[in-house]
Amino acid sequence: MPPRSTPTERQKRLGAELRKMRIAADATTDYAAGLLGLDRTKVSNMEAGARAISPERVRVLACNYACHDEAYVDALAEMASERKRAWWDAYRGQLPAGLLDIAELEWHAKSVRVGLSLIMPGLLQTDGYARTMFSAALPPLSAAEVELRVALRMQRQQVLFREDPITYTGYVHEAALRMEFGGAKVTRGQLDHLCEASERDNINVRVIPFIVGVFPGAGQAVTYAEGPVPQLDTVELDSAHGPEFTHGQSQLDKYRAHLDWMEAASLSPEASRDFIQAIARNL
């Protein structure tokens, strides 16, 4: 099987974990190649996410690297077993790969926490609000491109309502609540939807009011996705050129502290709902 030309973020993450495990064992790629009966180039491609690896080979490597964390190894083996086409693959070739990587990250997460200052959480947006946001892109998107992005965003929301929904917490600054993207009607519908969603057991919406003042990372949109084991947690940061993914321990610690600060500074879920409803009534 030839190497993948464009591995997904999840495929690259599996490869990165295999490399991390090998380095921790002070093993060489030649050693790994010998274990698997492959040439070292194929091992390098596996560690770059450009070549698939079977769950059995993941376990062979983990055993010989003396990695005894069974939960971690099981999680990596599960990642290696993912070969079926997923729902977001229907958009591949039509939308930027980074948008599909976000959908895949959310789909496999145990829980997701997001912190936003100027916009509503993507998984809690209405189609009207999302359409307004995508219509303001630069360079401008065609109507068809906008609708594709809206459709993907709406489908991403199924992680909140499926049989085994993720736990979702959104820390939303008051500024985002008062931005009338799409006008008063769209904004009111968005605020009502936010309140309705927040009443579900797995969805927690917390408002950071203006009176709090400055907070860490003000203006930055942060998503922290909890993996099946702590080693597989991931942070996604929005940027003008697309999403950026990071999973270094120092970065995970930094953004976890960032969101913990927002948690401590925010209103309670009940007070947040009252706050949002008050803004909606004044539109």
C-alpha positions as CSV (number, residue, x, y, z in Angstrom):
1,M,0.0,0.0,0.0
2,P,1.5,3.4,-1.0
3,P,2.0,6.1,1.6
4,R,-0.8,8.5,2.2
5,S,-0.2,11.9,0.5
6,T,-2.3,13.8,3.0
7,P,-2.7,12.1,6.4
8,T,-5.4,13.4,8.7
9,E,-4.6,15.1,12.0
10,R,-5.7,11.9,13.8
11,Q,-3.4,9.7,11.6
12,K,-0.5,12.1,12.3
13,R,-1.2,12.0,16.0
14,L,-1.1,8.2,16.1
15,G,2.3,8.3,14.3
16,A,3.6,11.0,16.7
17,E,2.6,8.8,19.7
18,L,4.5,5.8,18.2
19,R,7.5,8.0,17.7
20,K,7.3,9.3,21.2
21,M,7.1,5.8,22.6
22,R,10.1,4.7,20.5
23,I,12.2,7.7,21.7
24,A,11.2,7.1,25.3
25,A,12.6,3.5,24.9
26,D,15.8,4.9,23.3
27,A,15.1,2.7,20.3
28,T,16.1,3.5,16.7
29,T,13.9,3.3,13.6
30,D,16.2,0.4,12.4
31,Y,15.2,-1.5,15.6
32,A,11.5,-0.8,15.0
33,A,11.9,-1.9,11.3
34,G,13.5,-5.1,12.4
35,L,10.6,-5.9,14.8
36,L,8.0,-5.4,12.1
37,G,10.0,-6.9,9.2
38,L,9.9,-3.6,7.3
39,D,12.5,-1.2,6.0
40,R,13.2,1.9,8.0
41,T,11.5,4.2,5.5
42,K,8.2,2.6,6.1
43,V,8.6,3.0,9.9
44,S,9.4,6.7,9.3
45,N,6.2,7.0,7.2
46,M,4.2,5.3,10.0
47,E,5.5,7.8,12.5
48,A,4.5,10.6,10.2
49,G,1.0,9.2,9.8
50,A,1.7,8.7,6.1
51,R,1.4,4.9,6.3
52,A,-1.2,2.8,8.1
53,I,-0.2,0.4,10.9
54,S,-2.3,-2.5,12.2
55,P,-3.4,-2.7,15.9
56,E,-1.3,-5.9,16.2
57,R,1.8,-4.0,15.1
58,V,1.1,-1.2,17.6
59,R,1.0,-3.8,20.3
60,V,4.3,-5.4,19.1
61,L,6.0,-2.1,19.2
62,A,4.6,-1.2,22.6
63,C,5.7,-4.5,24.1
64,N,9.2,-4.2,22.8
65,Y,9.4,-0.5,23.8
66,A,8.5,-1.7,27.4
67,C,5.4,0.5,27.5
68,H,3.2,-1.0,30.2
69,D,0.4,1.5,30.2
70,E,-2.4,-0.8,29.0
71,A,-5.1,1.9,28.6
72,Y,-2.7,4.0,26.5
73,V,-1.7,1.1,24.3
74,D,-5.3,0.0,23.9
75,A,-6.3,3.6,22.8
76,L,-3.5,3.6,20.2
77,A,-4.5,0.2,18.9
78,E,-8.1,1.4,18.6
79,M,-6.9,4.4,16.6
80,A,-5.0,2.0,14.3
81,S,-8.1,-0.1,13.7
82,E,-10.1,2.8,12.3
83,R,-10.3,2.0,8.6
84,K,-14.0,2.6,7.7
85,R,-15.2,5.7,6.0
86,A,-16.6,8.3,8.4
87,W,-19.4,10.7,7.8
88,W,-17.1,13.7,7.5
89,D,-15.2,11.9,4.6
90,A,-18.2,12.8,2.4
91,Y,-16.8,16.4,2.5
92,R,-13.2,15.4,1.6
93,G,-12.0,17.2,-1.5
94,Q,-14.8,19.8,-1.1
95,L,-13.7,21.5,2.2
96,P,-10.3,22.3,3.7
97,A,-8.9,19.2,5.5
98,G,-8.5,21.2,8.8
99,L,-12.3,21.5,9.1
100,L,-12.7,17.8,8.8
101,D,-9.9,17.2,11.3
102,I,-12.0,19.3,13.8
103,A,-15.0,17.1,13.2
104,E,-12.9,14.0,13.7
105,L,-11.4,15.3,16.9
106,E,-14.8,16.1,18.4
107,W,-16.2,12.7,17.3
108,H,-13.6,10.7,19.2
109,A,-13.4,13.0,22.3
110,K,-14.8,12.1,25.7
111,S,-15.4,15.7,26.5
112,V,-14.8,19.1,24.9
113,R,-14.2,22.5,26.6
114,V,-14.1,25.7,24.5
115,G,-13.3,29.3,25.4
116,L,-14.5,32.1,23.1
117,S,-14.5,35.8,23.3
118,L,-16.2,37.1,20.1
119,I,-18.3,34.2,18.6
120,M,-20.6,31.5,19.7
121,P,-19.4,27.9,20.1
122,G,-19.5,26.1,16.8
123,L,-21.3,23.1,18.2
124,L,-24.0,25.4,19.6
125,Q,-24.5,27.6,16.5
126,T,-27.8,27.9,14.6
127,D,-27.6,27.5,10.8
128,G,-28.5,31.2,10.4
129,Y,-25.7,32.3,12.7
130,A,-23.2,30.0,11.0
131,R,-24.2,31.1,7.6
132,T,-23.6,34.8,8.6
133,M,-20.1,33.9,9.9
134,F,-19.1,32.0,6.8
135,S,-20.5,34.7,4.5
136,A,-18.1,37.2,6.0
137,A,-15.0,35.2,5.1
138,L,-12.0,36.7,3.2
139,P,-11.5,36.0,0.4
140,P,-15.2,35.7,-0.1
141,L,-16.7,32.3,-0.4
142,S,-19.3,31.3,-3.1
143,A,-22.8,30.5,-2.0
144,A,-22.1,26.8,-2.5
145,E,-19.0,26.9,-0.4
146,V,-20.8,28.7,2.4
147,E,-23.6,26.1,2.4
148,L,-21.1,23.2,2.5
149,R,-19.5,24.7,5.6
150,V,-22.9,25.3,7.2
151,A,-23.9,21.7,6.5
152,L,-20.6,20.4,8.0
153,R,-21.1,22.5,11.1
154,M,-24.6,21.3,11.6
155,Q,-23.6,17.7,11.2
156,R,-20.8,18.2,13.7
157,Q,-23.4,18.9,16.3
158,Q,-24.6,15.3,16.3
159,V,-21.9,14.5,18.9
160,L,-24.0,16.4,21.4
161,F,-27.2,14.4,20.7
162,R,-26.1,10.9,19.7
163,E,-26.7,7.9,22.0
164,D,-23.4,8.4,23.7
165,P,-23.0,12.2,23.6
166,I,-19.8,14.0,24.6
167,T,-19.8,16.3,27.6
168,Y,-19.5,19.9,26.3
169,T,-18.6,23.1,28.2
170,G,-18.6,26.4,26.5
171,Y,-17.1,29.5,28.2
172,V,-18.6,32.4,26.3
173,H,-17.7,36.1,26.9
174,E,-20.4,38.7,27.1
175,A,-19.0,40.3,24.0
176,A,-19.9,37.3,21.9
177,L,-23.5,37.4,23.2
178,R,-23.9,41.1,22.3
179,M,-22.4,40.9,18.8
180,E,-25.4,41.1,16.4
181,F,-24.0,38.9,13.7
182,G,-26.8,38.6,11.1
183,G,-29.0,41.2,12.8
184,A,-31.3,41.2,15.8
185,K,-33.5,38.3,14.6
186,V,-30.6,35.9,13.9
187,T,-28.9,36.9,17.2
188,R,-32.1,36.4,19.2
189,G,-32.6,33.0,17.6
190,Q,-29.0,32.1,18.4
191,L,-29.3,33.2,22.1
192,D,-32.5,31.3,22.5
193,H,-30.9,28.2,21.0
194,L,-27.9,28.6,23.4
195,C,-30.2,28.7,26.4
196,E,-32.2,25.7,25.2
197,A,-29.1,23.6,24.6
198,S,-27.7,24.5,28.0
199,E,-30.6,22.7,29.6
200,R,-29.3,19.4,28.4
201,D,-27.4,17.3,31.0
202,N,-24.3,17.0,28.8
203,I,-24.1,20.7,27.8
204,N,-22.7,23.4,30.1
205,V,-22.7,27.1,29.0
206,R,-20.9,29.6,31.2
207,V,-20.9,33.3,30.6
208,I,-17.9,35.6,31.4
209,P,-19.4,39.1,31.9
210,F,-17.6,42.3,31.0
211,I,-17.1,43.2,34.7
212,V,-14.6,40.3,35.1
213,G,-12.1,42.4,33.1
214,V,-8.9,40.8,31.6
215,F,-8.4,37.1,31.4
216,P,-5.8,34.8,30.0
217,G,-5.7,34.5,26.2
218,A,-8.4,37.1,25.7
219,G,-9.5,37.1,22.1
220,Q,-8.2,33.6,21.4
221,A,-10.6,30.8,20.5
222,V,-9.5,27.6,22.3
223,T,-10.9,24.0,22.1
224,Y,-9.6,21.4,24.6
225,A,-10.6,17.8,23.6
226,E,-10.2,15.1,26.2
227,G,-9.1,11.8,24.7
228,P,-9.7,8.3,26.0
229,V,-6.5,8.7,28.1
230,P,-4.8,11.9,29.2
231,Q,-1.9,11.3,26.9
232,L,-4.2,11.7,23.9
233,D,-5.8,15.1,24.9
234,T,-5.6,17.7,22.1
235,V,-5.9,21.5,21.9
236,E,-7.2,23.1,18.8
237,L,-6.6,26.8,18.2
238,D,-8.5,28.9,15.6
239,S,-6.4,31.0,13.3
240,A,-7.0,33.0,10.1
241,H,-5.3,30.4,8.0
242,G,-7.1,27.4,9.6
243,P,-7.1,25.3,12.7
244,E,-3.8,24.6,14.6
245,F,-3.5,21.4,16.7
246,T,-1.1,20.9,19.6
247,H,-0.6,18.2,22.1
248,G,2.7,18.9,23.8
249,Q,2.4,18.4,27.6
250,S,3.3,22.0,28.3
251,Q,0.7,23.3,25.9
252,L,-2.0,21.0,27.3
253,D,-1.2,22.2,30.8
254,K,-1.3,25.9,29.6
255,Y,-4.6,25.7,27.9
256,R,-6.2,23.5,30.6
257,A,-5.2,26.3,33.1
258,H,-6.5,28.9,30.7
259,L,-10.0,27.2,30.7
260,D,-9.9,26.5,34.4
261,W,-9.4,30.3,34.9
262,M,-12.4,31.0,32.7
263,E,-14.4,28.5,34.7
264,A,-13.6,30.2,38.0
265,A,-14.4,33.7,36.5
266,S,-17.7,32.7,34.8
267,L,-21.2,32.8,36.1
268,S,-23.0,29.6,37.2
269,P,-24.9,27.7,34.5
270,E,-28.2,29.0,35.9
271,A,-27.0,32.6,36.2
272,S,-25.5,32.3,32.7
273,R,-28.9,31.2,31.3
274,D,-30.6,34.2,33.0
275,F,-27.9,36.5,31.7
276,I,-28.3,35.3,28.1
277,Q,-32.1,35.5,28.2
278,A,-32.0,39.1,29.5
279,I,-29.8,40.1,26.5
280,A,-32.2,38.3,24.1
281,R,-35.2,40.1,25.5
282,N,-33.6,43.5,24.8
283,L,-33.0,42.8,21.1
